[in-house]
Amino acid sequence: MGVYPLAKALNKANELELDLVEISPNAAPPVCKIIDYKKFLYEQKKREKAMKANASKVVLKEIRFGPQTDEHDYEFKKKHAIKFLEEGSKLKAFVFFKGRSIVFKEQGQILLLRLAQDLEEYGKVEQLPKLEGKRMIMLMNPKK
C-alpha cells in the first residue's frame, strides 16, 4: 500500500471503505495498517479456536479402594487403572476410610504403594500416598 502521514492514511482507509488499525503504537512514527477489522477479528478467533482444539485435554480418572480391599477387587480395579493410563488419562487412586477404619491407614498406604509398583510400566507416580482427611490419595501420570 505505501507509507502515508496519519491524515492521508485515514482518507485512504475511508476511500477504500476499510479500517485504519494501529499495529505498533510505541514505534516512531506509529505503525498502522489498512484492513477490514471485522475480518481480522474473525480470522483471529478462528486461529485461537484451532489452537484450542489442538491443545491436549487432561482427563482425570478415579479409582476408589477400601483399606481392606480383597485380592480379586484389587486385580479388577488394577485392570481399569491400566486401561485409564493406556488411554492417556491421569489416575487418582484413593483409599477411603469410613468410621474407625482410619486405624488401618498403614494398610491403605501399602495398598497404594503396591498399586504404584504394579503400574510402574504404564505410568509414573506424580504424588505419593498422602492422607487428606478420611482419604489417602495418590496421583499417577501416564507414560508417553
C-alpha positions in Angstrom: 0.0 0.0 0.0 2.7 2.5 1.0 3.8 4.9 3.7 1.4 7.8 4.5 1.0 10.5 7.1 -1.8 9.9 9.5 -4.4 12.3 7.9 -3.7 10.8 4.4 -3.8 7.3 5.8 -7.3 8.0 7.3 -8.5 9.4 4.0 -7.1 6.4 2.1 -8.9 4.0 4.5 -12.2 5.8 4.1 -11.7 5.8 0.3 -11.2 2.0 0.3 -14.1 1.6 2.9 -11.7 -0.2 5.3 -10.4 0.4 8.8 -7.1 2.0 9.9 -5.7 -0.2 12.7 -2.8 0.8 14.8 -0.4 -2.2 14.9 2.6 -0.8 16.9 1.8 2.3 18.9 5.3 2.5 20.5 7.2 2.9 17.2 8.2 6.3 16.0 6.2 7.0 13.8 3.3 4.7 15.0 2.7 1.8 12.6 -0.9 1.4 11.2 -2.4 -0.9 8.7 -5.5 -0.5 6.5 -7.5 -3.7 6.9 -11.1 -4.9 7.3 -11.2 -5.0 11.1 -14.2 -7.4 11.4 -12.5 -9.9 9.0 -9.3 -9.5 11.1 -11.2 -10.3 14.3 -12.9 -13.3 12.7 -9.6 -14.8 11.5 -8.0 -14.2 14.9 -10.9 -16.0 16.7 -10.6 -18.8 14.1 -6.8 -19.2 14.8 -7.5 -19.2 18.6 -10.2 -21.9 18.2 -7.8 -24.1 16.1 -5.1 -23.7 18.7 -7.5 -24.6 21.5 -8.7 -27.7 19.6 -5.1 -28.9 19.2 -4.4 -28.5 22.9 -4.5 -31.7 24.8 -7.1 -32.0 27.5 -6.1 -33.7 30.7 -8.6 -36.3 31.9 -8.6 -37.4 35.5 -9.9 -40.8 36.3 -10.5 -42.0 39.8 -10.3 -45.4 41.4 -11.5 -45.9 45.0 -10.3 -48.6 47.4 -11.2 -49.5 50.9 -8.4 -50.2 53.4 -9.2 -53.9 53.4 -9.8 -54.4 49.7 -9.5 -58.1 48.9 -7.3 -59.6 46.1 -10.0 -60.1 43.4 -11.3 -56.5 43.8 -7.7 -55.2 43.7 -6.9 -57.0 40.4 -10.2 -55.9 38.9 -9.5 -52.2 39.7 -5.9 -52.6 38.7 -7.1 -53.6 35.2 -9.2 -50.5 35.0 -6.3 -48.4 36.1 -4.1 -49.9 33.4 -6.8 -49.1 30.8 -7.0 -45.5 32.0 -3.3 -44.9 31.9 -3.0 -46.5 28.4 -5.8 -44.1 27.2 -3.5 -41.2 28.4 -5.7 -40.2 31.4 -4.3 -39.2 34.7 -5.1 -41.6 37.5 -6.2 -40.6 41.0 -6.2 -43.7 43.3 -7.5 -43.3 46.8 -8.4 -45.3 49.9 -11.5 -44.1 51.7 -11.6 -44.7 55.4 -15.0 -45.0 56.9 -15.7 -44.6 60.6 -13.0 -46.2 62.7 -11.2 -47.8 59.8 -8.8 -44.9 59.9 -6.7 -47.1 62.3 -5.8 -49.1 59.1 -4.0 -46.2 57.4 -0.8 -48.3 57.1 -2.8 -50.9 55.1 -4.1 -48.1 52.8 -0.6 -46.8 52.2 0.7 -50.3 51.5 -2.2 -50.9 49.1 -1.5 -47.7 47.1 2.3 -48.3 47.0 1.6 -51.8 45.7 -0.6 -50.3 43.0 2.1 -47.9 42.1 4.6 -50.7 41.8 2.2 -52.8 39.7 1.5 -49.9 37.3 5.2 -48.9 37.0 5.4 -49.8 33.3 2.2 -47.8 32.5 2.7 -44.6 34.4 4.8 -42.8 36.9 3.7 -41.5 40.4 3.1 -37.8 40.5 2.2 -37.6 44.2 3.0 -40.4 46.7 0.2 -41.5 49.0 -0.9 -38.6 51.3 -3.6 -38.6 53.9 -6.2 -35.8 53.4 -9.0 -36.0 55.9 -10.5 -39.5 55.6 -8.9 -40.2 52.2 -5.4 -41.3 51.3 -4.7 -40.1 47.8 -2.1 -41.0 45.2 -1.8 -39.4 41.7 -0.2 -41.1 38.6 0.6 -39.7 35.2 0.6 -41.9 32.1 3.9 -42.7 30.4 4.1 -41.1 26.9 
